[in-house]
């Protein structure tokens, strides 16, 4: 991953594979810099509560292979999401022209040059859209709330691509640290998909929705940092507090669509309403 620093903020940027590799390298080192309490490697036996997996290797495997169960749950949401997102799209207008995708037989037989049916090029059609999904969450947030919001966010990407838009997708994990003696901030930006890449639904479902993306993978990435940055970003303690302000990660140019974290909203209807509101506020589909 590419690393930059700006004052008391460190930013790590890379693909999902690069993120997994960095966290995995830290895992293999054991207690990095003498730190004995490393949350990414805590094991829960056969249960998978807070962190979403029993251990770190399971999380790394899911990140590489994709989350099949999450993709199945996403498929169940597809029609509902397409309807909600579709309400925000401009109405398609059909018109007659000399070229098009279908022929009006009556106009053709009458010798009309404009005998082909086509659609008007409406604003918002076939856009390239930059979207960011924030998966930083407080420790008290229930794993199912993270999954629910993340799958809806992943479903938005799926719906936009199905409608002909091309989406560049980042998953971000921004945190600040207010509790340690040194107050360092951390931005993790995982470049999950470029506009010209085919959507891998299972990997998108993992990165956007699986609790271990935050509570295994991002913790492991922080555990790979130099000692002074580990201390300043809360490694071995709280690992920082989540930030739900898009300008924190993108100070200069914000993405077209930003989906905030799961610290608010407690049921599917509330989450769906919030996600649709994010889309409406962005104006990206108008």
DAGI-V628437 format. One record per pair of residues at least 4 apart in sequence whose C-alpha atoms are under 6 Angstrom apart, sorted by sequence separation. I is the first residue (numbers start at 1). GAP is how many residues later the second one is. If there is no record, write none. Layout:
i: [I,I]
gap: [GAP,GAP]
This chain:
i: [5,14,20,31,48,62,81,82,108,146,147,151,161,201,204,205,206,212,213,214,215,225,229,231,234,235,247,250,268,277,5,31,48,62,107,160,161,178,225,230,234,265,4,48,177,207,233,234,265,4,108,177,233,3,107,3,45,176,2,44,175,1,2,43,104,175,1,43,103,104,174,1,103,174,102,103,173,41,98,102,173,98,100,172,244,1,97,99,100,101,172,96,98,100,97,171,96,170,96,170,95,170,95,169,94,95,169,94,168,257,93,168,93,168,167,256,166,128,130,132,134,136,126,127,128,129,130,131,132,133,134,135,126,128,132,134,184,183,184,182,154,177,150,151,150,147,146,147,177,176,177,175,176,175,175,143,175,174,74,82,137,136,146,131,130,131,130,131,132,133,134,135,131,134,71,68,71,67,70,66,66,67,66,59,52,51,52,51,124,124,51,16,9,11,15,8,9,10,11,12,13,14,15,16,40,9,11,13,14,15,40,40,23,89,23,23,26,38,37]
gap: [4,4,4,4,4,4,4,4,4,4,4,4,4,4,4,4,4,4,4,4,4,4,4,4,4,4,4,4,4,4,5,5,5,5,5,5,5,5,5,5,5,5,6,6,6,6,6,6,6,7,7,7,7,8,8,9,9,9,10,10,10,11,11,11,11,11,12,12,12,12,12,13,13,13,14,14,14,15,15,15,15,16,16,16,16,17,17,17,17,17,17,18,18,18,19,19,20,20,21,21,22,22,23,23,24,24,24,25,25,25,26,26,27,27,28,28,29,37,37,37,37,37,38,38,38,38,38,38,38,38,38,38,39,39,39,39,48,49,49,50,51,56,58,58,59,62,63,63,63,64,64,65,65,66,67,68,68,69,77,77,105,106,116,124,125,125,126,126,126,126,126,126,127,127,131,134,134,135,135,136,137,139,140,153,159,160,160,161,161,162,164,174,175,175,175,176,176,176,176,176,176,176,176,176,176,177,177,177,177,177,179,180,194,196,197,198,198,198,199]
